[in-house]
Amino acid sequence: MAEFAELSGISRPTVSKYFNDPGSVRKSIRIRIERALAKYDYRPNLFAVNLNRKRPKIIGVIVPDTSDMFYSEMVRHIERRCAQDGYFVLVLSSRGDALHEARSVETLLSLKIAGAIIAPLGAYTDATRMETLRAHIPVVYLDSSLQDGSPFVGTDNEQSIGLITDYLCRTGTPPSFFEMPAVNHNAAERSNAYVQAMERLGFQPEIVTVAGKPDWRFEEIAYAEALRVIDGAGFPTSTVLCANDRIAVGVMAAAFQRGLKVGREADCRLRVAGHDDQPYSRFGCPPLTTVAQDFFRLGNLGVELLLAQVEGEEPSQGQQQLRLGAQLMMRASA
């Protein structure tokens, strides 16, 4: 930047002021700087500029799987909201693995950033390392909490599972519940919420368990387990509520493979429903009945809760733990 300032004939503080906020310098100076930028093809190093700031403008984000459309959609809304306040987002993936999650946390610790939004692995998360990060910068957990009272934004699983269980019981046979691998706390929360909802409605809970270690290949695991169930005694009921939409995709693929028609019409053998309303869920064959998490509000509130801490505001207990309700999406699959 010093070299660019000398070449352009403009003081370094003025050049620095321009890069922080182009509107903060006089129009005539701004035109001179922009002409020099075009002439010398100069771009300031984002990380170098950030190191020189008293208040960094980078937000770190860690998600379990960047290829999962739920998390890619969340990141899209986080990036949009951060950009409104002039923050750059650095996204890392834990790849669903505790060791990679720990390495991602170490990466954030090595950088000068304003704060972090993290979707943790839960029981497999290195809590000590997370506490170290929280001691250095503000952190908000998203989607899955560590159940330690830390700032968190997510969906109210009791409300969302209760909502769709009630709908399925009212419109057909009571659902059995197809679990997701225990990759985070959502797995147990949704299973428990299903049991509570069924008992409240006076029905016997029926759970299809998924054995093995935590694994994010939801479709593949659900497909294999659903084939095993169909080829054996069959599902406990003719309605299957899946812990998430990706599990539902695997179940419907298995049903198709075995010639079981999915839907709510008279000739259908199985009803299938999910949870999340991922972007592709409405385009399945048949379109998936599910409950929609509010991606827009989850991303917005996560960023707002984090930036409030960055600004030095201490959120109240009610503001720290935000659980949003979900909306029922009735489609052809159930």
PyMOL commands that set and color helices and strands:
alter all, ss='L'
color gray80, all
select helices_A, chain A and resi 2-8+12-20+22-24+27-40+46-51+69-84+98-110+122-124+127-136+157-171+185-201+218-231+245-257+281-283+295-310+317-320
alter helices_A, ss='H'
color red, helices_A
select strands_A, chain A and resi 58-63+88-93+115-118+139-142+152-155+176-178+207-208+239-242+271-273+290-292+321-324+327-329
alter strands_A, ss='S'
color yellow, strands_A
deselect
rebuild
show_as cartoon
